[in-house]
Amino acid sequence: MIERTPIFNIISQVLLFLGLLLAVFPFAIVLIAATHNIRDVNMVPMPLWPGHDLFANVAEAWTRGNFGVKITNSVIFAAGTAIGKVIVSAITAYSIVYFGYRGRMLIFWLVFVTLMLPLEVRIVPTYAVAANVLSPYQGLLDITGITWLVNTLTGVQISLNFGLLDSYVGLILPLVATATGTFLYRQFFLTLPDELVEAAKMDGAGPLRFFWDMILPLSRTNIAALFTIMFVQTWNEYLWPLLVTTDPAKRVATVGLLDVVPGPDATPDWNVAMAGALLVMIPPLIVVALTQRLFVRGLVATEK
């Protein structure tokens, strides 16, 4: 037990305030820079009081970066990926916890080990699969000699090609699997009492009904927590959307910031770039604000 004293409370408040300053300071700089004109934003040091050009800078960034389309793409990308992660991880954890097949713990640990393989490590094979989903089957046909045999007998060259580049499916599908979500759901399901399963069996509920009517309602705070984390994480993705999308109409907001950042020989209008960064930050902040209560409860408490 930690004894609470006035001195300890003061130290805690001071440390929390310092942490708040460190977290908020970069956002404050972005907001202040977005309110200045091009002359003030390039002053050294930049004035730390707000200017009067916020709406003009936001309008210029919105038009130059085409953020109407790109923010829509980001919302679809982040929400689709987060929903997919929630569904896949919940079903996977439910299978591991409530079905007694052989090798389920081996499967769980194989899934858990993928935490050591972030997207940046597996970016090349993932991109290769997204560029041509059927490439593994084409390789299998080539190795077994079926391609050569068909070509020799019929003169037809088998070439399987189905790409997902420049599509929402190509953006979302390779990122749907998540070991973090599977681990979170598994740990929560293990805390549920066994009497729930016995009561469901006595009522004649099958696995799907038990999952839908019992497990999911009890998991709503975990769903909110996982959705919020994965939405923000996916929204901030830069490398994967940059590789998968070449069509400007399919670009996401984080990649769209390239259109408002001044180049080496361009006018240094960093006020417009900061306004663009402000536009990109707003949607995830709205999601966190709307799900904050359930998000915190999902991380620190359970409902049983």
C-alpha positions in Angstrom: 0.0 0.0 0.0 1.3 3.5 -0.8 0.8 6.0 2.0 -0.6 9.3 0.6 1.0 12.3 2.2 0.8 16.0 1.2 4.4 16.0 0.0 3.8 12.9 -2.1 0.6 14.5 -3.6 2.5 17.6 -4.5 5.4 15.7 -6.1 2.9 13.6 -8.1 1.0 16.7 -9.3 4.3 18.4 -10.3 5.4 15.3 -12.3 2.0 15.0 -14.0 2.1 18.6 -14.9 5.6 18.3 -16.4 4.5 15.2 -18.3 1.5 17.2 -19.6 3.7 20.0 -20.8 6.0 17.6 -22.6 3.0 15.9 -24.3 1.1 19.1 -25.2 4.1 21.4 -26.3 4.5 19.9 -29.8 0.8 20.2 -30.5 0.8 23.8 -29.2 3.7 24.7 -31.5 1.7 23.2 -34.5 -1.4 25.1 -33.5 0.4 28.4 -33.0 2.5 28.1 -36.3 -0.8 27.4 -38.2 -2.1 30.8 -37.1 0.8 32.9 -38.4 1.6 34.3 -41.8 4.6 33.2 -43.8 6.8 36.1 -42.5 6.1 35.4 -38.8 6.4 31.6 -39.0 9.9 31.9 -40.5 11.1 34.3 -37.8 13.9 33.0 -35.5 12.6 32.4 -32.9 9.0 32.1 -34.0 6.5 34.1 -32.0 4.8 31.9 -29.4 1.6 33.9 -29.4 -1.2 33.1 -31.8 -1.6 35.0 -35.1 -4.7 35.8 -37.1 -4.3 33.6 -40.3 -5.5 30.3 -39.0 -8.6 29.9 -41.3 -6.7 31.2 -44.3 -3.9 28.7 -43.7 -6.4 25.8 -43.1 -8.3 26.7 -46.3 -5.0 26.8 -48.3 -3.8 23.5 -46.9 -7.2 21.9 -47.5 -7.2 22.9 -51.2 -3.5 22.2 -51.9 -3.4 18.9 -50.2 -6.9 17.8 -51.4 -7.6 16.7 -47.8 -11.3 16.2 -48.5 -10.6 13.0 -50.4 -7.5 12.0 -48.4 -9.1 12.3 -45.0 -12.1 10.3 -46.3 -9.6 7.6 -47.5 -7.9 7.7 -44.1 -11.2 7.2 -42.2 -12.1 4.2 -44.4 -8.6 2.8 -44.0 -8.3 3.3 -40.3 -11.9 2.3 -39.4 -11.9 -0.7 -41.7 -8.6 -2.0 -40.4 -9.6 -1.4 -36.7 -12.9 -3.2 -37.2 -11.2 -6.0 -39.0 -8.6 -6.3 -36.2 -11.4 -6.4 -33.5 -13.4 -9.1 -35.4 -10.4 -11.3 -36.2 -8.7 -11.1 -32.8 -12.0 -11.7 -31.0 -12.8 -14.8 -33.0 -9.2 -16.1 -32.7 -9.1 -15.6 -29.0 -12.5 -17.2 -28.6 -11.3 -20.3 -30.5 -8.1 -20.6 -28.4 -9.9 -20.2 -25.0 -13.1 -22.1 -25.5 -12.3 -24.9 -27.9 -10.2 -27.8 -26.7 -8.5 -28.9 -30.0 -4.9 -30.0 -30.0 -2.2 -27.4 -30.7 -4.2 -24.4 -29.7 -1.5 -23.1 -27.4 1.1 -23.6 -30.1 -1.1 -21.6 -32.4 -1.4 -18.9 -29.7 2.3 -18.6 -29.2 2.9 -18.6 -32.9 0.5 -15.7 -33.2 2.1 -14.0 -30.1 5.6 -14.3 -31.6 4.5 -12.1 -34.6 4.7 -9.2 -32.2 8.5 -9.3 -32.9 7.8 -8.9 -36.6 6.4 -5.4 -37.2 5.2 -4.3 -40.6 8.5 -2.7 -41.5 10.3 -6.1 -41.2 7.8 -7.9 -43.4 7.1 -5.0 -45.8 8.6 -6.7 -48.8 6.7 -10.0 -48.8 3.5 -8.2 -47.8 3.8 -5.8 -50.7 4.6 -8.7 -53.1 1.4 -10.5 -52.0 -0.6 -7.3 -52.3 0.8 -6.7 -55.8 -0.3 -10.2 -56.8 -2.4 -12.2 -54.4 -2.1 -15.3 -56.7 1.7 -15.3 -56.9 2.1 -18.1 -54.4 -0.2 -20.3 -56.5 1.7 -19.3 -59.6 4.9 -20.3 -57.9 3.4 -23.7 -56.9 2.3 -24.3 -60.5 5.8 -23.4 -61.8 7.6 -25.6 -59.3 5.4 -28.7 -59.9 5.8 -28.3 -63.7 2.1 -27.8 -64.3 2.7 -24.5 -66.1 5.2 -26.2 -68.4 3.0 -29.2 -69.0 -0.1 -27.1 -69.9 2.0 -24.8 -72.1 3.5 -27.8 -73.9 0.2 -29.6 -74.5 -2.1 -26.7 -75.2 0.2 -23.8 -76.0 -1.5 -21.8 -73.2 0.7 -20.0 -70.7 -0.7 -20.0 -67.2 -0.2 -16.6 -65.6 -2.2 -15.9 -62.5 -2.3 -12.2 -61.6 -4.7 -10.4 -59.3 -3.4 -7.3 -57.6 -4.8 -5.2 -54.7 -2.7 -2.1 -55.2 -4.6 1.3 -55.2 -7.6 -0.3 -53.5 -9.1 -0.1 -50.0 -8.8 -3.9 -49.8 -5.1 -3.7 -50.5 -4.7 -1.1 -47.8 -6.8 -2.9 -45.1 -6.5 -6.6 -45.6 -2.7 -7.1 -45.0 -3.0 -5.2 -41.7 -6.1 -6.9 -40.2 -4.3 -9.7 -38.2 -3.0 -8.5 -34.8 -1.3 -10.4 -32.1 -2.0 -7.6 -29.6 -5.7 -7.9 -30.0 -5.6 -11.7 -29.8 -3.6 -11.5 -26.6 -5.9 -8.8 -25.1 -9.0 -10.8 -25.8 -7.5 -14.1 -24.6 -6.5 -12.6 -21.2 -10.0 -11.2 -20.8 -11.8 -14.4 -21.8 -9.7 -16.4 -19.3 -11.1 -14.2 -16.5 -14.7 -15.1 -17.3 -16.2 -17.7 -15.0 -16.7 -21.3 -16.3 -20.3 -21.1 -15.0 -21.1 -19.0 -18.0 -20.3 -21.8 -20.4 -22.2 -24.3 -18.3 -25.3 -22.0 -18.1 -25.2 -21.5 -21.9 -25.0 -25.3 -22.5 -28.0 -25.8 -20.1 -30.0 -23.2 -22.1 -29.1 -25.0 -25.3 -26.9 -22.2 -26.7 -24.4 -23.2 -29.3 -20.9 -21.8 -29.8 -22.1 -18.9 -32.1 -25.0 -17.9 -29.8 -22.8 -18.1 -26.8 -20.2 -15.9 -28.5 -22.8 -13.4 -29.8 -25.1 -13.2 -26.7 -22.7 -13.6 -23.9 -19.1 -13.0 -24.8 -19.4 -9.9 -27.0 -21.7 -7.9 -24.6 -19.2 -8.5 -21.8 -16.4 -7.4 -24.1 -17.7 -4.1 -25.2 -15.1 -2.1 -23.2 -12.3 -4.2 -24.6 -13.7 -3.7 -28.0 -13.7 0.0 -27.5 -10.2 0.0 -26.2 -8.8 -2.1 -29.0 -10.7 -0.2 -31.6 -9.4 3.1 -30.4 -5.8 1.9 -30.2 -5.9 0.3 -33.6 -7.7 3.2 -35.2 -5.1 5.7 -34.1 -2.2 3.3 -34.9 -3.6 2.7 -38.4 -4.3 6.4 -39.0 -0.7 7.2 -38.3 0.6 4.6 -40.8 2.8 6.2 -43.4 5.0 3.6 -45.1 2.4 1.0 -46.0 -0.1 3.5 -47.6 2.8 5.2 -49.4 3.8 1.9 -51.0 0.4 0.5 -51.8 -1.2 3.6 -53.3 0.2 5.3 -56.4 -3.1 6.9 -57.5 -3.5 10.4 -55.9 -7.2 9.7 -55.5 -6.4 6.8 -53.2 -3.8 8.5 -51.0 -4.4 8.9 -47.3 -4.0 12.0 -45.2 -0.6 11.2 -43.7 0.8 10.7 -47.1 -1.0 13.8 -48.4 1.1 15.9 -46.0 3.8 15.6 -48.6 1.8 18.0 -50.9 1.8 20.8 -48.3 5.4 20.4 -47.0 7.7 23.0 -48.7 10.3 21.5 -50.9 14.0 22.6 -51.1 13.4 25.3 -53.7 9.7 26.1 -52.8 8.4 29.0 -50.8 8.9 28.1 -47.0 5.2 28.4 -46.1 5.5 26.3 -43.0 2.3 27.9 -41.7 0.3 26.0 -44.4 2.2 22.8 -43.6 1.3 23.2 -39.9 -2.3 23.8 -40.8 -2.2 20.6 -42.9 -0.8 18.7 -39.9 -3.5 20.2 -37.7 -6.2 18.9 -40.1 -4.6 15.4 -40.0 -4.6 15.3 -36.2 -8.2 16.2 -35.7 -10.0 12.9 -36.7 -8.1 10.6 -34.3 -8.5 13.2 -31.5 -12.3 13.1 -32.1 -12.3 9.3 -32.0 -10.3 9.2 -28.7 -12.6 11.9 -27.2 -15.7 9.9 -28.1 -14.4 6.6 -26.8 -12.4 7.8 -23.9 -14.6 6.5 -21.1 -15.0 3.0 -22.6 -11.3 3.1 -23.6 -10.1 3.6 -20.1 -12.5 1.1 -18.6 -11.4 -1.5 -21.2 -7.8 -1.1 -20.1 -8.2 -0.9 -16.3 -11.3 -2.8 -15.5 -13.4 -5.8 -16.5 -17.2 -6.2 -16.5 -18.3 -9.6 -15.3 
